[in-house]
Amino acid sequence: MHLISIPLFIINPLIVSYFEYLLIITASIFINLAMFAATTAFRIAQKHYASVFPLVYLQVLWSSIAGIYIFNEYMNFYSYFGALLIVLSGIISLPSQIKQLYEN
């Protein structure tokens, strides 16, 4: 992808100011810190995954509420069917999650 941008840069070079360099450097530092924090959080969360995972199912509820109130968008049959599959898969996986919770 970078090789494609070389001819474009030669034809119409973009002059970057010092402030833009500062913004790029600052953004890259914060992005790297965020990636490090997310990786560390996932490593720590592996021990407590079974106790936190049921909260993921609340995303279905909150996204439905946000869709109705913010975007005036209502669920159709396929949305209800998909939500039902997600909830059923959570119910089916409950015994293994409880077992994992008591093993740790």
Stockholm file with secondary structure:
# STOCKHOLM 1.0

chainA/1-104         MHLISIPLFIINPLIVSYFEYLLIITASIFINLAMFAATTAFRIAQKHYASVFPLVYLQVLWSSIAGIYIFNEYMNFYSYFGALLIVLSGIISLPSQIKQLYEN
#=GR chainA/1-104 SS CHHHHHHHHHHSCCCCCHHHHHHHHHHHHHHHHHHHHHHHHHHHHTTTHHHHGGGGGHHHHHHHHHHHHTTCCCCCHHHHHHHHHHHHHHHHHHHHHHHHHHHC
#=GC SS_cons         CHHHHHHHHHHSCCCCCHHHHHHHHHHHHHHHHHHHHHHHHHHHHTTTHHHHGGGGGHHHHHHHHHHHHTTCCCCCHHHHHHHHHHHHHHHHHHHHHHHHHHHC
//
